[in-house]
């Protein structure tokens, strides 16, 4: 995280549709320093250590959002990444290294709450809390989009669900306000 306590976090908004990217940036610009990239290549060119969070469209024709995410991580950037998409997620998101997943269209309050939560979690310096919310976000999106039968066929889904439960129990013991933190997280409408 590059921001100090008195600076506004920098968010890079990435979408191949300029009007969508501009609307998302408009929704958050009063709270965050905002940059916009119209596509995957532009996003990779715009990435640097000053970016605290990325709103990353998943489906882009020049460089797919999954590839942009992988490159961001390969370059060693430890920023928050929130995937944004109008496409239904599939089980492969369980393997991806993003922090949250929002389905378009995204309401302003949902966008701001998600960014606030993810950036606060990152600033807490507790990697287990970050991992918990990343896993829970993926599980909840999949549970809302896939049938129980589709989920039951996935060993990875079951493994990640057990991981979230174990992390939750551990965090319950180390964070007295853990239930409140989880309730706030779940109040955000992610899909």
C-alpha positions as CSV (number, residue, x, y, z in Angstrom):
1,X,0.0,0.0,0.0
2,X,1.4,3.3,-1.0
3,X,-0.8,5.8,0.7
4,X,0.0,7.5,4.0
5,X,-2.8,8.3,6.5
6,X,-3.3,11.8,5.1
7,X,-3.4,10.9,1.4
8,X,-6.4,9.6,-0.6
9,X,-5.9,6.1,-2.0
10,X,-5.3,5.8,-5.7
11,X,-7.7,3.6,-7.7
12,X,-7.0,2.5,-11.3
13,X,-10.3,1.9,-13.1
14,X,-9.9,-0.5,-16.0
15,X,-12.6,-1.2,-18.7
16,X,-12.4,-1.5,-22.4
17,X,-15.6,0.5,-22.7
18,X,-14.7,4.1,-22.1
19,X,-18.1,5.1,-21.0
20,X,-18.2,2.3,-18.4
21,X,-14.8,3.2,-17.1
22,X,-15.6,6.9,-16.9
23,X,-18.9,6.2,-15.0
24,X,-17.1,4.0,-12.5
25,X,-14.4,6.7,-12.0
26,X,-17.0,9.4,-11.6
27,X,-18.7,7.3,-8.8
28,X,-15.5,7.1,-6.7
29,X,-13.5,10.3,-7.5
30,X,-14.7,12.3,-4.5
31,X,-13.2,9.7,-2.2
32,X,-10.3,8.4,-4.2
33,X,-7.6,9.6,-6.5
34,X,-8.7,8.1,-9.7
35,X,-7.0,7.0,-12.9
36,X,-8.6,5.4,-15.9
37,X,-7.3,2.9,-18.4
38,X,-9.3,1.9,-21.4
39,X,-8.3,-1.8,-21.8
40,X,-5.8,-4.3,-20.6
41,X,-2.7,-3.0,-22.3
42,X,-3.4,0.6,-21.0
43,X,-3.9,-0.9,-17.5
44,X,-0.5,-2.6,-17.5
45,X,1.1,0.6,-18.8
46,X,-0.6,2.6,-16.0
47,X,0.3,0.3,-13.1
48,X,2.9,1.5,-10.7
49,X,3.6,1.4,-6.9
50,X,1.3,4.3,-6.3
51,X,-1.8,2.4,-7.2
52,X,-3.6,1.2,-4.1
53,X,-6.6,-0.6,-5.8
54,X,-7.6,-1.7,-9.3
55,X,-11.2,-2.0,-10.5
56,X,-10.5,-4.5,-13.2
57,X,-13.0,-5.5,-16.0
58,X,-12.7,-9.2,-16.6
59,X,-13.7,-9.4,-20.3
60,X,-11.6,-7.1,-22.5
61,X,-10.6,-7.9,-26.1
62,X,-7.0,-6.6,-26.1
63,X,-5.8,-8.3,-22.9
64,X,-8.2,-10.3,-20.9
65,X,-8.7,-9.1,-17.3
66,X,-7.5,-12.5,-16.0
67,X,-4.2,-11.9,-17.8
68,X,-3.9,-8.4,-16.5
69,X,-4.5,-9.7,-13.0
70,X,-1.8,-12.3,-13.4
71,X,0.7,-9.7,-14.7
72,X,-0.1,-7.3,-11.9
73,X,0.8,-10.1,-9.4
74,X,3.8,-11.2,-11.4
75,X,5.2,-7.7,-11.3
76,X,4.9,-7.8,-7.5
77,X,2.1,-5.3,-7.0
78,X,0.3,-5.9,-3.7
79,X,-2.6,-3.6,-4.4
80,X,-6.3,-4.5,-3.9
81,X,-7.8,-5.9,-7.1
82,X,-11.6,-5.9,-7.5
83,X,-12.8,-7.8,-10.6
84,X,-15.8,-6.2,-12.2
85,X,-17.8,-8.1,-14.8
86,X,-21.2,-8.5,-16.5
87,X,-20.3,-12.2,-17.2
88,X,-21.4,-14.9,-14.8
89,X,-18.4,-16.3,-12.8
90,X,-17.3,-19.9,-13.0
91,X,-15.3,-22.1,-10.6
92,X,-12.0,-20.9,-12.0
93,X,-12.2,-17.7,-9.9
94,X,-11.3,-19.8,-6.9
95,X,-7.7,-20.0,-8.2
96,X,-7.4,-16.3,-9.1
97,X,-5.5,-13.8,-6.9
98,X,-8.0,-11.0,-6.6
99,X,-9.6,-9.5,-3.5
100,X,-13.3,-9.1,-4.5
101,X,-15.7,-9.6,-7.4
102,X,-18.5,-7.3,-8.3
103,X,-21.2,-8.0,-11.0
104,X,-22.2,-5.1,-13.3
105,X,-24.0,-2.9,-13.1
106,X,-22.5,-1.7,-9.9
107,X,-24.3,0.7,-7.6
108,X,-22.2,3.6,-6.2
109,X,-22.7,2.5,-2.6
110,X,-21.6,-1.0,-3.4
111,X,-18.5,0.2,-5.2
112,X,-17.5,2.6,-2.4
113,X,-18.2,0.1,0.4
114,X,-16.3,-2.6,-1.4
115,X,-13.2,-0.4,-2.0
116,X,-13.4,1.0,1.6
117,X,-13.6,-2.5,3.1
118,X,-10.8,-4.0,0.9
119,X,-8.5,-1.0,1.5
120,X,-9.2,-1.0,5.3
121,X,-8.5,-4.8,5.4
122,X,-5.2,-4.3,3.5
123,X,-4.2,-1.4,5.9
124,X,-5.0,-3.6,8.9
125,X,-1.8,-5.5,8.0
126,X,-3.5,-8.8,8.8
127,X,-2.9,-11.2,5.9
128,X,-5.3,-13.7,7.3
129,X,-8.1,-11.2,7.3
130,X,-7.3,-10.3,3.7
131,X,-7.3,-14.0,2.7
132,X,-10.5,-14.6,4.5
133,X,-12.4,-11.9,2.7
134,X,-10.9,-12.8,-0.6
135,X,-12.0,-16.4,-0.2
136,X,-15.5,-15.5,1.2
137,X,-16.1,-13.1,-1.7
138,X,-15.4,-15.8,-4.3
139,X,-17.5,-18.3,-2.5
140,X,-20.5,-16.0,-2.1
141,X,-20.4,-15.0,-5.8
142,X,-20.3,-18.6,-6.9
143,X,-23.0,-19.6,-4.5
144,X,-25.2,-16.9,-5.9
145,X,-24.5,-17.8,-9.5
146,X,-24.1,-21.6,-9.6
147,X,-26.5,-24.4,-8.6
148,X,-25.7,-26.5,-5.5
149,X,-25.1,-29.5,-7.8
150,X,-22.5,-27.5,-9.8
151,X,-20.7,-26.5,-6.6
152,X,-20.9,-30.0,-5.1
153,X,-18.9,-31.4,-8.1
154,X,-16.0,-29.1,-7.3
155,X,-13.3,-30.3,-4.9
156,X,-11.7,-26.9,-5.1
157,X,-14.9,-25.2,-3.9
158,X,-15.2,-27.6,-1.0
159,X,-11.5,-27.1,-0.1
160,X,-11.8,-23.3,-0.2
161,X,-15.0,-23.5,1.9
162,X,-13.2,-25.4,4.6
163,X,-10.3,-22.9,4.4
164,X,-12.7,-20.0,4.9
165,X,-14.3,-21.8,7.9
166,X,-10.9,-22.4,9.5
167,X,-9.7,-18.9,8.9
168,X,-13.0,-17.5,10.3
169,X,-12.6,-19.5,13.5
170,X,-9.0,-18.3,13.9
171,X,-9.9,-14.7,13.2
172,X,-12.9,-15.0,15.7
173,X,-10.3,-15.6,18.4
174,X,-7.9,-12.9,17.4
175,X,-10.4,-10.1,16.5
176,X,-13.0,-9.3,19.1
177,X,-15.1,-7.4,16.6
178,X,-14.8,-10.1,13.9
179,X,-18.6,-10.7,13.7
180,X,-19.2,-7.0,13.1
181,X,-16.5,-6.9,10.4
182,X,-18.1,-9.9,8.7
183,X,-21.6,-8.4,8.9
184,X,-20.4,-5.2,7.3
185,X,-18.7,-7.1,4.6
186,X,-21.8,-9.2,3.8
187,X,-24.0,-6.0,3.7
188,X,-22.4,-5.1,0.4
189,X,-24.4,-6.3,-2.6
190,X,-21.8,-8.0,-4.7
191,X,-24.1,-9.4,-7.4
